[in-house]
Amino acid sequence: MTEAAQFSVRVIPNARQNMISGRREGEIVLRLTAPAVDDKANKSAVEFIARFFGVPKSCVLLVRGERSRHKIFQIVGLEVSDLERKLAEIDR
């Protein structure tokens, strides 16, 4: 069975730069320069997450929240322990 790690993200579109700015209420706060129109913010979020975790874009899936700021992403092929280790870098 293939490993898949899920996590919650709060997306803030129209930011000055693409970046993770910490955590809020159990969600990763992801600021994106892309606007929240024509699926641009979702595509930008997938690209950013893929780069951050070092996985192909095809491994990053938007599970829930296509039209919401509160989203759940899944990364196929990434173990939960690897996800937690990488997310711990955010809290430093």
Jmol script that loads the backbone (N, CA, C; Angstrom):
load data "model"
ATOM      1  N   MET A   1       0.842  -1.189   0.000  1.00  0.00           N
ATOM      2  CA  MET A   1       0.000   0.000   0.000  1.00  0.00           C
ATOM      3  C   MET A   1       0.888   1.253   0.000  1.00  0.00           C
ATOM      4  N   THR A   2       0.542   2.221  -0.797  1.00  0.00           N
ATOM      5  CA  THR A   2       1.307   3.450  -0.913  1.00  0.00           C
ATOM      6  C   THR A   2       1.002   4.378   0.254  1.00  0.00           C
ATOM      7  N   GLU A   3       2.041   4.956   0.824  1.00  0.00           N
ATOM      8  CA  GLU A   3       1.875   5.926   1.894  1.00  0.00           C
ATOM      9  C   GLU A   3       1.299   7.221   1.328  1.00  0.00           C
ATOM     10  N   ALA A   4       0.511   7.906   2.137  1.00  0.00           N
ATOM     11  CA  ALA A   4      -0.027   9.202   1.759  1.00  0.00           C
ATOM     12  C   ALA A   4      -0.206  10.029   3.025  1.00  0.00           C
ATOM     13  N   ALA A   5       0.376  11.200   3.045  1.00  0.00           N
ATOM     14  CA  ALA A   5       0.306  12.078   4.206  1.00  0.00           C
ATOM     15  C   ALA A   5      -0.654  13.219   3.907  1.00  0.00           C
ATOM     16  N   GLN A   6      -1.542  13.527   4.862  1.00  0.00           N
ATOM     17  CA  GLN A   6      -2.496  14.624   4.701  1.00  0.00           C
ATOM     18  C   GLN A   6      -2.215  15.713   5.725  1.00  0.00           C
ATOM     19  N   PHE A   7      -2.524  16.961   5.328  1.00  0.00           N
ATOM     20  CA  PHE A   7      -2.369  18.080   6.242  1.00  0.00           C
ATOM     21  C   PHE A   7      -3.282  19.217   5.805  1.00  0.00           C
ATOM     22  N   SER A   8      -3.604  20.102   6.758  1.00  0.00           N
ATOM     23  CA  SER A   8      -4.493  21.236   6.519  1.00  0.00           C
ATOM     24  C   SER A   8      -3.690  22.489   6.223  1.00  0.00           C
ATOM     25  N   VAL A   9      -4.216  23.278   5.294  1.00  0.00           N
ATOM     26  CA  VAL A   9      -3.547  24.507   4.875  1.00  0.00           C
ATOM     27  C   VAL A   9      -4.571  25.637   4.809  1.00  0.00           C
ATOM     28  N   ARG A  10      -4.195  26.802   5.300  1.00  0.00           N
ATOM     29  CA  ARG A  10      -4.996  28.008   5.103  1.00  0.00           C
ATOM     30  C   ARG A  10      -4.252  28.835   4.063  1.00  0.00           C
ATOM     31  N   VAL A  11      -4.886  29.047   2.926  1.00  0.00           N
ATOM     32  CA  VAL A  11      -4.263  29.780   1.818  1.00  0.00           C
ATOM     33  C   VAL A  11      -4.690  31.243   1.873  1.00  0.00           C
ATOM     34  N   ILE A  12      -3.702  32.121   1.786  1.00  0.00           N
ATOM     35  CA  ILE A  12      -3.954  33.559   1.720  1.00  0.00           C
ATOM     36  C   ILE A  12      -3.457  34.037   0.360  1.00  0.00           C
ATOM     37  N   PRO A  13      -4.386  34.299  -0.574  1.00  0.00           N
ATOM     38  CA  PRO A  13      -3.989  34.728  -1.922  1.00  0.00           C
ATOM     39  C   PRO A  13      -3.591  36.203  -1.957  1.00  0.00           C
ATOM     40  N   ASN A  14      -3.028  36.623  -3.070  1.00  0.00           N
ATOM     41  CA  ASN A  14      -2.634  38.014  -3.325  1.00  0.00           C
ATOM     42  C   ASN A  14      -1.611  38.533  -2.328  1.00  0.00           C
ATOM     43  N   ALA A  15      -0.714  37.677  -1.876  1.00  0.00           N
ATOM     44  CA  ALA A  15       0.335  38.089  -0.942  1.00  0.00           C
ATOM     45  C   ALA A  15       1.503  38.690  -1.716  1.00  0.00           C
ATOM     46  N   ARG A  16       2.441  39.266  -1.004  1.00  0.00           N
ATOM     47  CA  ARG A  16       3.613  39.867  -1.651  1.00  0.00           C
ATOM     48  C   ARG A  16       4.570  38.818  -2.191  1.00  0.00           C
ATOM     49  N   GLN A  17       4.647  37.666  -1.498  1.00  0.00           N
ATOM     50  CA  GLN A  17       5.528  36.591  -1.967  1.00  0.00           C
ATOM     51  C   GLN A  17       4.961  35.253  -1.534  1.00  0.00           C
ATOM     52  N   ASN A  18       5.380  34.202  -2.226  1.00  0.00           N
ATOM     53  CA  ASN A  18       4.979  32.846  -1.871  1.00  0.00           C
ATOM     54  C   ASN A  18       5.815  32.395  -0.679  1.00  0.00           C
ATOM     55  N   MET A  19       5.133  32.024   0.402  1.00  0.00           N
ATOM     56  CA  MET A  19       5.852  31.597   1.589  1.00  0.00           C
ATOM     57  C   MET A  19       4.921  30.933   2.595  1.00  0.00           C
ATOM     58  N   ILE A  20       5.506  30.114   3.440  1.00  0.00           N
ATOM     59  CA  ILE A  20       4.785  29.577   4.583  1.00  0.00           C
ATOM     60  C   ILE A  20       5.083  30.511   5.740  1.00  0.00           C
ATOM     61  N   SER A  21       4.038  31.031   6.354  1.00  0.00           N
ATOM     62  CA  SER A  21       4.259  32.013   7.419  1.00  0.00           C
ATOM     63  C   SER A  21       3.894  31.470   8.797  1.00  0.00           C
ATOM     64  N   GLY A  22       3.983  30.158   8.965  1.00  0.00           N
ATOM     65  CA  GLY A  22       3.743  29.571  10.281  1.00  0.00           C
ATOM     66  C   GLY A  22       2.502  28.697  10.305  1.00  0.00           C
ATOM     67  N   ARG A  23       1.973  28.554  11.514  1.00  0.00           N
ATOM     68  CA  ARG A  23       0.758  27.752  11.704  1.00  0.00           C
ATOM     69  C   ARG A  23      -0.259  28.574  12.473  1.00  0.00           C
ATOM     70  N   ARG A  24      -1.521  28.298  12.207  1.00  0.00           N
ATOM     71  CA  ARG A  24      -2.614  28.961  12.905  1.00  0.00           C
ATOM     72  C   ARG A  24      -3.746  27.954  13.068  1.00  0.00           C
ATOM     73  N   GLU A  25      -4.132  27.703  14.299  1.00  0.00           N
ATOM     74  CA  GLU A  25      -5.248  26.805  14.603  1.00  0.00           C
ATOM     75  C   GLU A  25      -5.107  25.452  13.910  1.00  0.00           C
ATOM     76  N   GLY A  26      -3.906  24.889  13.949  1.00  0.00           N
ATOM     77  CA  GLY A  26      -3.669  23.566  13.387  1.00  0.00           C
ATOM     78  C   GLY A  26      -3.472  23.510  11.887  1.00  0.00           C
ATOM     79  N   GLU A  27      -3.484  24.666  11.241  1.00  0.00           N
ATOM     80  CA  GLU A  27      -3.290  24.714   9.790  1.00  0.00           C
ATOM     81  C   GLU A  27      -1.968  25.400   9.460  1.00  0.00           C
ATOM     82  N   ILE A  28      -1.361  24.984   8.367  1.00  0.00           N
ATOM     83  CA  ILE A  28      -0.192  25.677   7.836  1.00  0.00           C
ATOM     84  C   ILE A  28      -0.717  26.908   7.105  1.00  0.00           C
ATOM     85  N   VAL A  29      -0.127  28.061   7.361  1.00  0.00           N
ATOM     86  CA  VAL A  29      -0.537  29.291   6.685  1.00  0.00           C
ATOM     87  C   VAL A  29       0.373  29.474   5.476  1.00  0.00           C
ATOM     88  N   LEU A  30      -0.236  29.424   4.296  1.00  0.00           N
ATOM     89  CA  LEU A  30       0.494  29.528   3.039  1.00  0.00           C
ATOM     90  C   LEU A  30       0.068  30.797   2.314  1.00  0.00           C
ATOM     91  N   ARG A  31       1.007  31.719   2.178  1.00  0.00           N
ATOM     92  CA  ARG A  31       0.737  32.979   1.468  1.00  0.00           C
ATOM     93  C   ARG A  31       1.196  32.817   0.019  1.00  0.00           C
ATOM     94  N   LEU A  32       0.312  33.188  -0.910  1.00  0.00           N
ATOM     95  CA  LEU A  32       0.598  33.023  -2.334  1.00  0.00           C
ATOM     96  C   LEU A  32       0.374  34.323  -3.079  1.00  0.00           C
ATOM     97  N   THR A  33       1.199  34.580  -4.079  1.00  0.00           N
ATOM     98  CA  THR A  33       1.028  35.782  -4.894  1.00  0.00           C
ATOM     99  C   THR A  33      -0.138  35.634  -5.862  1.00  0.00           C
ATOM    100  N   ALA A  34      -0.521  34.419  -6.155  1.00  0.00           N
ATOM    101  CA  ALA A  34      -1.590  34.166  -7.128  1.00  0.00           C
ATOM    102  C   ALA A  34      -2.944  34.620  -6.583  1.00  0.00           C
ATOM    103  N   PRO A  35      -3.804  35.142  -7.455  1.00  0.00           N
ATOM    104  CA  PRO A  35      -5.157  35.516  -7.028  1.00  0.00           C
ATOM    105  C   PRO A  35      -6.050  34.276  -6.910  1.00  0.00           C
ATOM    106  N   ALA A  36      -7.134  34.440  -6.199  1.00  0.00           N
ATOM    107  CA  ALA A  36      -8.071  33.332  -5.991  1.00  0.00           C
ATOM    108  C   ALA A  36      -9.132  33.313  -7.095  1.00  0.00           C
ATOM    109  N   VAL A  37      -8.686  33.357  -8.341  1.00  0.00           N
ATOM    110  CA  VAL A  37      -9.600  33.291  -9.490  1.00  0.00           C
ATOM    111  C   VAL A  37      -9.074  32.267 -10.482  1.00  0.00           C
ATOM    112  N   ASP A  38      -9.976  31.659 -11.194  1.00  0.00           N
ATOM    113  CA  ASP A  38      -9.637  30.699 -12.250  1.00  0.00           C
ATOM    114  C   ASP A  38      -8.684  29.599 -11.775  1.00  0.00           C
ATOM    115  N   ASP A  39      -8.811  29.189 -10.537  1.00  0.00           N
ATOM    116  CA  ASP A  39      -8.027  28.089  -9.972  1.00  0.00           C
ATOM    117  C   ASP A  39      -6.531  28.405  -9.877  1.00  0.00           C
ATOM    118  N   LYS A  40      -6.152  29.669 -10.025  1.00  0.00           N
ATOM    119  CA  LYS A  40      -4.736  30.044 -10.005  1.00  0.00           C
ATOM    120  C   LYS A  40      -4.106  29.812  -8.638  1.00  0.00           C
ATOM    121  N   ALA A  41      -4.814  30.156  -7.565  1.00  0.00           N
ATOM    122  CA  ALA A  41      -4.255  29.966  -6.222  1.00  0.00           C
ATOM    123  C   ALA A  41      -4.080  28.486  -5.914  1.00  0.00           C
ATOM    124  N   ASN A  42      -5.019  27.646  -6.321  1.00  0.00           N
ATOM    125  CA  ASN A  42      -4.896  26.207  -6.076  1.00  0.00           C
ATOM    126  C   ASN A  42      -3.687  25.629  -6.817  1.00  0.00           C
ATOM    127  N   LYS A  43      -3.515  26.018  -8.068  1.00  0.00           N
ATOM    128  CA  LYS A  43      -2.369  25.528  -8.847  1.00  0.00           C
ATOM    129  C   LYS A  43      -1.054  26.003  -8.234  1.00  0.00           C
ATOM    130  N   SER A  44      -1.035  27.247  -7.809  1.00  0.00           N
ATOM    131  CA  SER A  44       0.157  27.793  -7.176  1.00  0.00           C
ATOM    132  C   SER A  44       0.454  27.070  -5.860  1.00  0.00           C
ATOM    133  N   ALA A  45      -0.587  26.745  -5.103  1.00  0.00           N
ATOM    134  CA  ALA A  45      -0.407  26.023  -3.838  1.00  0.00           C
ATOM    135  C   ALA A  45       0.181  24.640  -4.081  1.00  0.00           C
ATOM    136  N   VAL A  46      -0.319  23.947  -5.091  1.00  0.00           N
ATOM    137  CA  VAL A  46       0.203  22.616  -5.419  1.00  0.00           C
ATOM    138  C   VAL A  46       1.677  22.711  -5.806  1.00  0.00           C
ATOM    139  N   GLU A  47       2.020  23.695  -6.635  1.00  0.00           N
ATOM    140  CA  GLU A  47       3.414  23.875  -7.056  1.00  0.00           C
ATOM    141  C   GLU A  47       4.321  24.188  -5.864  1.00  0.00           C
ATOM    142  N   PHE A  48       3.857  25.075  -4.982  1.00  0.00           N
ATOM    143  CA  PHE A  48       4.661  25.452  -3.817  1.00  0.00           C
ATOM    144  C   PHE A  48       4.872  24.256  -2.893  1.00  0.00           C
ATOM    145  N   ILE A  49       3.812  23.526  -2.613  1.00  0.00           N
ATOM    146  CA  ILE A  49       3.896  22.368  -1.713  1.00  0.00           C
ATOM    147  C   ILE A  49       4.817  21.300  -2.300  1.00  0.00           C
ATOM    148  N   ALA A  50       4.715  21.064  -3.602  1.00  0.00           N
ATOM    149  CA  ALA A  50       5.584  20.081  -4.249  1.00  0.00           C
ATOM    150  C   ALA A  50       7.054  20.475  -4.099  1.00  0.00           C
ATOM    151  N   ARG A  51       7.365  21.742  -4.319  1.00  0.00           N
ATOM    152  CA  ARG A  51       8.742  22.217  -4.168  1.00  0.00           C
ATOM    153  C   ARG A  51       9.201  22.120  -2.713  1.00  0.00           C
ATOM    154  N   PHE A  52       8.344  22.520  -1.782  1.00  0.00           N
ATOM    155  CA  PHE A  52       8.692  22.533  -0.358  1.00  0.00           C
ATOM    156  C   PHE A  52       9.031  21.129   0.141  1.00  0.00           C
ATOM    157  N   PHE A  53       8.240  20.131  -0.281  1.00  0.00           N
ATOM    158  CA  PHE A  53       8.454  18.767   0.182  1.00  0.00           C
ATOM    159  C   PHE A  53       9.362  17.960  -0.748  1.00  0.00           C
ATOM    160  N   GLY A  54       9.748  18.534  -1.883  1.00  0.00           N
ATOM    161  CA  GLY A  54      10.655  17.853  -2.793  1.00  0.00           C
ATOM    162  C   GLY A  54      10.036  16.660  -3.494  1.00  0.00           C
ATOM    163  N   VAL A  55       8.778  16.809  -3.885  1.00  0.00           N
ATOM    164  CA  VAL A  55       8.070  15.736  -4.592  1.00  0.00           C
ATOM    165  C   VAL A  55       7.532  16.280  -5.913  1.00  0.00           C
ATOM    166  N   PRO A  56       7.219  15.404  -6.871  1.00  0.00           N
ATOM    167  CA  PRO A  56       6.602  15.873  -8.127  1.00  0.00           C
ATOM    168  C   PRO A  56       5.215  16.456  -7.875  1.00  0.00           C
ATOM    169  N   LYS A  57       4.814  17.418  -8.707  1.00  0.00           N
ATOM    170  CA  LYS A  57       3.478  18.012  -8.567  1.00  0.00           C
ATOM    171  C   LYS A  57       2.382  16.964  -8.660  1.00  0.00           C
ATOM    172  N   SER A  58       2.607  15.921  -9.429  1.00  0.00           N
ATOM    173  CA  SER A  58       1.594  14.883  -9.599  1.00  0.00           C
ATOM    174  C   SER A  58       1.320  14.115  -8.303  1.00  0.00           C
ATOM    175  N   CYS A  59       2.205  14.228  -7.325  1.00  0.00           N
ATOM    176  CA  CYS A  59       2.027  13.541  -6.034  1.00  0.00           C
ATOM    177  C   CYS A  59       1.229  14.375  -5.039  1.00  0.00           C
ATOM    178  N   VAL A  60       1.008  15.655  -5.344  1.00  0.00           N
ATOM    179  CA  VAL A  60       0.287  16.548  -4.434  1.00  0.00           C
ATOM    180  C   VAL A  60      -1.164  16.646  -4.896  1.00  0.00           C
ATOM    181  N   LEU A  61      -2.077  16.248  -4.020  1.00  0.00           N
ATOM    182  CA  LEU A  61      -3.498  16.246  -4.356  1.00  0.00           C
ATOM    183  C   LEU A  61      -4.267  17.172  -3.428  1.00  0.00           C
ATOM    184  N   LEU A  62      -5.155  17.974  -3.999  1.00  0.00           N
ATOM    185  CA  LEU A  62      -6.063  18.793  -3.216  1.00  0.00           C
ATOM    186  C   LEU A  62      -7.270  17.923  -2.890  1.00  0.00           C
ATOM    187  N   VAL A  63      -7.385  17.509  -1.642  1.00  0.00           N
ATOM    188  CA  VAL A  63      -8.433  16.575  -1.233  1.00  0.00           C
ATOM    189  C   VAL A  63      -9.745  17.294  -0.955  1.00  0.00           C
ATOM    190  N   ARG A  64      -9.651  18.446  -0.288  1.00  0.00           N
ATOM    191  CA  ARG A  64     -10.861  19.174   0.083  1.00  0.00           C
ATOM    192  C   ARG A  64     -10.567  20.666   0.122  1.00  0.00           C
ATOM    193  N   GLY A  65     -11.562  21.485  -0.239  1.00  0.00           N
ATOM    194  CA  GLY A  65     -11.433  22.923  -0.121  1.00  0.00           C
ATOM    195  C   GLY A  65     -11.091  23.653  -1.395  1.00  0.00           C
ATOM    196  N   GLU A  66     -11.535  23.131  -2.520  1.00  0.00           N
ATOM    197  CA  GLU A  66     -11.199  23.750  -3.808  1.00  0.00           C
ATOM    198  C   GLU A  66     -11.607  25.222  -3.870  1.00  0.00           C
ATOM    199  N   ARG A  67     -12.724  25.572  -3.256  1.00  0.00           N
ATOM    200  CA  ARG A  67     -13.208  26.953  -3.303  1.00  0.00           C
ATOM    201  C   ARG A  67     -13.148  27.645  -1.942  1.00  0.00           C
ATOM    202  N   SER A  68     -12.346  27.134  -1.056  1.00  0.00           N
ATOM    203  CA  SER A  68     -12.231  27.669   0.294  1.00  0.00           C
ATOM    204  C   SER A  68     -10.784  28.045   0.579  1.00  0.00           C
ATOM    205  N   ARG A  69     -10.580  28.904   1.560  1.00  0.00           N
ATOM    206  CA  ARG A  69      -9.219  29.202   2.006  1.00  0.00           C
ATOM    207  C   ARG A  69      -8.665  28.055   2.836  1.00  0.00           C
ATOM    208  N   HIS A  70      -9.555  27.273   3.418  1.00  0.00           N
ATOM    209  CA  HIS A  70      -9.162  26.136   4.248  1.00  0.00           C
ATOM    210  C   HIS A  70      -9.149  24.889   3.373  1.00  0.00           C
ATOM    211  N   LYS A  71      -7.966  24.325   3.190  1.00  0.00           N
ATOM    212  CA  LYS A  71      -7.791  23.214   2.260  1.00  0.00           C
ATOM    213  C   LYS A  71      -7.114  22.041   2.957  1.00  0.00           C
ATOM    214  N   ILE A  72      -7.343  20.857   2.419  1.00  0.00           N
ATOM    215  CA  ILE A  72      -6.629  19.671   2.866  1.00  0.00           C
ATOM    216  C   ILE A  72      -5.902  19.105   1.663  1.00  0.00           C
ATOM    217  N   PHE A  73      -4.582  18.962   1.825  1.00  0.00           N
ATOM    218  CA  PHE A  73      -3.745  18.400   0.779  1.00  0.00           C
ATOM    219  C   PHE A  73      -3.259  17.028   1.199  1.00  0.00           C
ATOM    220  N   GLN A  74      -2.998  16.213   0.204  1.00  0.00           N
ATOM    221  CA  GLN A  74      -2.442  14.887   0.426  1.00  0.00           C
ATOM    222  C   GLN A  74      -1.226  14.747  -0.475  1.00  0.00           C
ATOM    223  N   ILE A  75      -0.158  14.168   0.076  1.00  0.00           N
ATOM    224  CA  ILE A  75       1.040  13.916  -0.710  1.00  0.00           C
ATOM    225  C   ILE A  75       1.231  12.409  -0.782  1.00  0.00           C
ATOM    226  N   VAL A  76       1.052  11.871  -1.968  1.00  0.00           N
ATOM    227  CA  VAL A  76       1.191  10.431  -2.186  1.00  0.00           C
ATOM    228  C   VAL A  76       2.671  10.084  -2.236  1.00  0.00           C
ATOM    229  N   GLY A  77       3.038   9.030  -1.531  1.00  0.00           N
ATOM    230  CA  GLY A  77       4.425   8.581  -1.537  1.00  0.00           C
ATOM    231  C   GLY A  77       5.271   9.203  -0.448  1.00  0.00           C
ATOM    232  N   LEU A  78       4.692  10.080   0.357  1.00  0.00           N
ATOM    233  CA  LEU A  78       5.423  10.704   1.457  1.00  0.00           C
ATOM    234  C   LEU A  78       4.911  10.123   2.762  1.00  0.00           C
ATOM    235  N   GLU A  79       5.815   9.584   3.553  1.00  0.00           N
ATOM    236  CA  GLU A  79       5.416   9.011   4.829  1.00  0.00           C
ATOM    237  C   GLU A  79       5.086  10.118   5.826  1.00  0.00           C
ATOM    238  N   VAL A  80       4.191   9.810   6.746  1.00  0.00           N
ATOM    239  CA  VAL A  80       3.758  10.783   7.741  1.00  0.00           C
ATOM    240  C   VAL A  80       4.946  11.285   8.561  1.00  0.00           C
ATOM    241  N   SER A  81       5.893  10.418   8.871  1.00  0.00           N
ATOM    242  CA  SER A  81       7.063  10.833   9.648  1.00  0.00           C
ATOM    243  C   SER A  81       7.899  11.868   8.883  1.00  0.00           C
ATOM    244  N   ASP A  82       8.015  11.700   7.566  1.00  0.00           N
ATOM    245  CA  ASP A  82       8.742  12.674   6.741  1.00  0.00           C
ATOM    246  C   ASP A  82       7.998  14.004   6.693  1.00  0.00           C
ATOM    247  N   LEU A  83       6.680  13.925   6.618  1.00  0.00           N
ATOM    248  CA  LEU A  83       5.855  15.136   6.622  1.00  0.00           C
ATOM    249  C   LEU A  83       6.053  15.895   7.924  1.00  0.00           C
ATOM    250  N   GLU A  84       5.962  15.208   9.046  1.00  0.00           N
ATOM    251  CA  GLU A  84       6.108  15.855  10.350  1.00  0.00           C
ATOM    252  C   GLU A  84       7.497  16.467  10.525  1.00  0.00           C
ATOM    253  N   ARG A  85       8.507  15.782  10.051  1.00  0.00           N
ATOM    254  CA  ARG A  85       9.880  16.293  10.159  1.00  0.00           C
ATOM    255  C   ARG A  85      10.020  17.602   9.367  1.00  0.00           C
ATOM    256  N   LYS A  86       9.470  17.636   8.173  1.00  0.00           N
ATOM    257  CA  LYS A  86       9.559  18.835   7.339  1.00  0.00           C
ATOM    258  C   LYS A  86       8.715  19.974   7.930  1.00  0.00           C
ATOM    259  N   LEU A  87       7.542  19.638   8.460  1.00  0.00           N
ATOM    260  CA  LEU A  87       6.685  20.668   9.059  1.00  0.00           C
ATOM    261  C   LEU A  87       7.291  21.232  10.344  1.00  0.00           C
ATOM    262  N   ALA A  88       8.106  20.440  11.023  1.00  0.00           N
ATOM    263  CA  ALA A  88       8.759  20.930  12.242  1.00  0.00           C
ATOM    264  C   ALA A  88       9.695  22.090  11.926  1.00  0.00           C
ATOM    265  N   GLU A  89      10.205  22.145  10.712  1.00  0.00           N
ATOM    266  CA  GLU A  89      11.071  23.254  10.300  1.00  0.00           C
ATOM    267  C   GLU A  89      10.325  24.580  10.299  1.00  0.00           C
ATOM    268  N   ILE A  90       9.018  24.531  10.080  1.00  0.00           N
ATOM    269  CA  ILE A  90       8.202  25.741  10.065  1.00  0.00           C
ATOM    270  C   ILE A  90       8.160  26.384  11.447  1.00  0.00           C
ATOM    271  N   ASP A  91       8.111  25.557  12.486  1.00  0.00           N
ATOM    272  CA  ASP A  91       7.951  26.046  13.839  1.00  0.00           C
ATOM    273  C   ASP A  91       9.233  26.619  14.442  1.00  0.00           C
ATOM    274  N   ARG A  92      10.332  26.476  13.751  1.00  0.00           N
ATOM    275  CA  ARG A  92      11.606  26.988  14.291  1.00  0.00           C
ATOM    276  C   ARG A  92      11.736  28.459  14.126  1.00  0.00           C
TER     277      ARG A  92
END
end "model"
wireframe off; spacefill off
backbone 0.3
color backbone group
